[in-house]
């Protein structure tokens, strides 16, 4: 039986900018690498990766801002059909990895969804510490002891909320570069030949 694709949850505060950008950028990266046809962010692919985006303090059902949409277009990523979601128990239970965009989001998971703490880290920490194979994603995450790691200021991707379009564009470029560094570690499965 084939190994199911990893489920990655991207988490920010309002699920309107950073997590949306990260999810859309990973989906574009996966599509470009022909890992799978993931469709809209949030859909499960047959292979590659399943992506969900959510927030810690969300008004559910809101679309992304025009600044988020334009920033994604500016990094050559198709903006997804998007409505904001509050992080739920089922997201955490089903996630192989929760990628937080700032320390406060890791702290939220540790406090509200402690069962997912060992699979939760900031994007920047994962880029620095999570190696691509060998080994399963679960084994590589367990080796990082994420549930108790001390969080540090360098881990935050600055929230563009309240900024003008150039602030959102800078955020999208930063997330694009971080996702490019993380993508192989998340999408490569044991025994895959790439």
N, C-alpha and C positions, 0 to 999 in steps of 0.2 A: 504494500500500500504506500503510495507516495506521501512524503512529508507535507503537511499543510503549510501554506505560506505563513510567514510570521505576521502577527497583527501588531502594528505600531500605532500607538495613540500619541498625537501631538497635543500638548497642553499649554495654554497661556491663560490670561485672566478672562477676557471677554469673548474669546473665540471669534474675533473679528479681524485680527491682523496677523500677529506672529504665528500662531498655530495654523491658521489658514494658509499662510505663505509656505510654511514648512511642509505641510501635507501636499499642497499642490506641486511644490518643487520636487519632493521625493517621487510623487506620481509621474512627473515629467521625466525625471531621471530614469526611473524604472522602464517607462515606455521607450525612451531613447535607447536603452540598453537591451531592448527586446526581451526583457525578463517576463513581462506579461502585458496584456492589455487591461489596465486597471480601470479604465473608464473614469467616471467622476470620482473625486476623492470621497472615500467612505464606502465605495463598492468593494466587494471582495473579488480579487482576481483568482484565476485558476492556479496561478503560480506567482512567484515574485514576492509580493507583499500586499497585505490588506492594511488600509490606512483609515484612521478615524481622527477627526480633530474635535477638541472640546475645550471648555474653559472652566475656571474655578468659581467665577462669579458672573453668571450669564443671564441675560434676558433671552430666553430661548426663541428661536425662529427668526432672528434678525439676519438680514443679508450682510455680506462683507461691505465695507465702506468703498466708495469710489476710489479712494486713495490706495487701498489694498489692491483693488482690481487693476488700477493703472500701474502700480509698482510691480505686480506680477507680469503684466504685459511688457513692462520695461526690461525684464530679465528673460523675455521670450518664453514665458510659461502661460498656458491657457488658464484663465481664471475658472475655477470649478463652479458648478451650481452649489451654492452654499447657504445654509441656514444654521445659525449658532446653536450649539448644544452644551448643556451643563454636563460635566463629567459625572458619570453614573457608576453604580456598583458593577453593572454588567460590562462596562468598558474596561474597568480594572480587572475583573475576573478573567476576561477573555484576552487581555493584552499580553503579548510576549514582552513588550517594551513600552514604557511610558516615557516619552521624550518631553521634558519640561523646558520652557524657554527662559525660565529664571528660577532662582533659588526659592522664591516664595511659592512656586508651584510644586516643587519637591516637598517643601514643608507641608503644604496642603495635603498632598497624597499621604505623607507620613502620619498626619493627624486624622484625616477623614477616611482614608482607604489604606490602613497600615498593611493589609495583606498584599498590596502591590508595591510596597516601599523597596523591596529588594530588586524590583524590575524597573525602577524609576530613577532617572538622572537628568541633569541638564544636557542640552544639545552640545554645549561646549565641552563638558566633562566627557561625554561619550566620544566625541571626536578625538580628544586627547588620550583616552584610556581604553576604549573598546577596540580590540584588535579584530581584523577579519579572521576567518577560520585559521587553523583547524578547530574542530569542536563545534558543538551546537551553540546557537545564540544563548540559550538558557545557561549552559555551562560557562560560557565566556562572561555573561552577566554575573553569575554567582561568584566568580573569581574576583570581581570588583568590590564586593561587600557594599553595595550601594545603599542598603537600608540604614547604615550607620555612618557613612562617610561624612566628614565635616564639609559643609557647604561654604564656598568662598566667593567674594565679590566678582572675580573675573569670570564667573560662570554665566552671568546674566547677559541676555540679548536685550538691549534697551527697547522698551515699549514705545512705539512710534505714536501712540494715541495722543491726540491733541496737536500733533505736528503737521506741518504742511507736506505736500507731495515729496519734496526732496528728502525729508526724514524717512518717509515710507520707502522710498526708492533705495536709500542707504541700508535700511533694515532688510529689504528683499535681497540686495546684493550680499550682505553678510550671511543671511540664512542660506542663500544659494551656495555660497562657498563652503559653509559648514556641512550642508547636506551632501555635497559632492564628496566630501571627505568621509562622511558616515555611511553613505549608501552601500558600499561593498560589504562592510561589516554587518549590515542589517539584512541585505538581500541574499548573500551567498549562503547556500545551505550545505551541510556536510555531504561530501561526495560529489558536489557539483563541479564540473570541469569548466573553468573560465580562464 
